[in-house]
Amino acid sequence: MGVVHDMRRQAKQVVVPVLGIAILAYFAYHAIQGDRGLFAWMGYNQQLKQTHALADAVAAQRAELENRVNRLSSASLDPDLLDERVRAMLNYASQGDVVIMVPPPASETTAGTTPAAVN
C-alpha cells in the first residue's frame, strides 16, 4: 500500500509541471505558427508593403492622366499634345515628317502556312 501511495503522490507532483509545460508549448507554437502568429504577421507586413507600392504606382498613373486631361481641356489646350493625339488617332503626318514603313512581324504573315508554302 505504501508503494501505490508514493506513486500517486509523485504523479500528482509531476502532473502540474507537465501540464503547465504542455500549455506553454501550445501557446508558444500558436504565437509563432498560428493564424495571427509571428509568421502570419510578417506575411501581412510584406503584403502591406506590396499594396502600398501598388497604390503609389496607381496614384502616379492617375496624376499623369489628370495632367493629360487638364492639358486637353479647352481652357488650357496644349497645341503640341493636340497635334500628337490627332496624328495618333487619325494616322496623319505633316509634310515635314519622315514616315518609315515597318513590315509586320513574320509570325503574322506566315500564320497558318507551312514553311514549304512560304518559299
C-alpha positions in Angstrom: 0.0 0.0 0.0 2.9 2.3 0.7 4.3 2.0 -2.9 1.0 2.9 -4.5 0.5 5.8 -2.2 4.1 7.1 -3.0 3.5 6.7 -6.8 0.2 8.7 -6.6 1.9 11.5 -4.6 4.8 11.6 -7.1 2.3 11.5 -10.0 0.5 14.5 -8.5 3.7 16.4 -8.2 4.7 15.7 -11.8 1.3 16.3 -13.5 1.1 20.0 -12.7 4.5 21.0 -14.2 4.0 18.7 -17.2 0.5 20.2 -17.8 2.0 23.7 -17.4 4.8 22.9 -19.9 2.2 21.5 -22.3 0.0 24.6 -22.1 3.1 26.8 -22.5 4.2 24.9 -25.6 0.7 25.1 -27.1 0.6 28.9 -26.8 4.2 29.3 -27.9 3.5 27.2 -31.0 0.4 29.3 -31.9 2.2 32.5 -31.1 4.6 31.7 -33.9 2.7 29.5 -36.3 -0.9 30.4 -35.7 -3.3 32.5 -37.9 -2.2 35.6 -36.1 1.3 34.5 -35.1 4.7 35.8 -35.9 5.0 34.3 -39.4 1.5 35.5 -40.3 2.4 39.0 -39.1 5.5 39.0 -41.3 3.4 37.9 -44.2 0.8 40.6 -43.6 3.6 43.2 -43.4 5.0 42.1 -46.8 1.6 42.2 -48.3 1.0 45.7 -46.9 4.3 46.9 -48.5 3.3 45.5 -51.8 -0.2 47.1 -51.5 1.4 50.5 -50.7 3.7 50.2 -53.7 0.8 49.4 -55.9 -1.2 52.3 -54.5 1.7 54.6 -55.2 2.0 53.4 -58.8 -1.7 53.9 -59.3 -1.6 57.3 -57.8 1.3 58.3 -60.1 -0.6 57.0 -63.1 -3.7 58.9 -62.1 -1.8 62.1 -61.6 -0.3 61.6 -65.1 -3.7 61.0 -66.6 -5.2 64.0 -64.8 -2.3 66.1 -66.2 -3.1 65.0 -69.7 -6.8 65.6 -69.3 -6.1 69.1 -67.9 -3.8 69.8 -70.9 -6.6 68.7 -73.3 -9.2 70.9 -71.7 -10.4 73.9 -73.7 -9.2 76.4 -71.1 -5.6 75.3 -71.3 -5.2 73.5 -74.6 -1.7 72.4 -75.4 -1.3 72.6 -79.2 1.6 70.1 -79.2 -0.5 67.5 -77.3 -3.5 68.1 -79.5 -1.3 67.6 -82.6 0.1 64.4 -81.2 -3.3 63.0 -80.4 -4.7 63.9 -83.8 -1.9 62.3 -85.6 -2.1 59.1 -83.5 -5.9 58.8 -83.7 -6.3 59.6 -87.5 -2.9 58.3 -88.7 -2.0 61.7 -90.2 1.5 63.0 -90.8 2.6 66.5 -91.8 4.7 67.4 -94.8 7.9 67.6 -92.9 7.6 64.2 -91.2 9.6 61.2 -92.4 7.4 58.1 -92.4 9.2 54.7 -92.1 7.1 51.8 -93.1 7.8 48.7 -91.0 6.6 45.3 -92.3 4.6 43.2 -89.9 6.4 40.5 -88.0 7.0 37.2 -89.8 4.8 35.3 -87.4 1.7 37.4 -88.6 2.3 37.0 -92.3 3.1 33.2 -92.2 0.4 32.3 -89.6 -1.4 29.1 -90.8 1.0 28.4 -93.6 3.7 25.7 -93.9 7.3 26.6 -94.5 7.2 25.0 -97.9 4.3 27.2 -98.9 6.2 30.4 -97.9 9.2 29.6 -100.1 
